């Protein structure tokens, strides 16, 4: 089945450590996205990538970094510079339906907790 | 600026209809979406509507769009306990060559017997 796989599902980090969240898709989508979700808030865009070897900052990129070396993969690194990293992180990719609508397909998410 | 607002909580009795409302500010939206999120999971696309339509029905789901008032609603007929989840409204438009979606904070739907 085609889809987006995020790992790990749960991750604990000590303050001052960098962590990397994995996102892999086999949907053959060009564009991929990382969102952050906090309780009672909507999703906020961290980074997005439209093609391999290119990515752009979203609304809350500070303290995060990404790479896009392969079409299928878009890992997110949460660095020690991110002041409040505890959150639920969602990876997504964009596909076009037969109707022409662009829709986001999401992974199952990764929950990061800083101890 | 771009903003999407929705009420945070809705409680309904099993078998009743649920109506979740959403307002948005961006008049250049091309599509409007409803996503469902179950606990600890990612978002699942429920339905979407093109901005030049005013209604779309898909089985138990009915989407109504009032473009003049920038108001979107999702009606779930015969609500079941399995419909308990958080529902996100989102408006989308092309920005800088990519499909930009702005999400509301989500409406938590609780279905009780």
Interface residues (C-beta under 8 A of the other chain):
Chain A: X4 X6 X31 X40 X41 X42 X43 X45 X48 X50 X56 X90 X92 X94 X99 X101 X102 X103 X104 X105 X106 X107 X108 X109 X111
Chain B: X4 X8 X31 X33 X35 X40 X41 X42 X43 X44 X45 X48 X50 X88 X92 X96 X97 X98 X99 X100 X101 X102 X103 X104 X105 X106
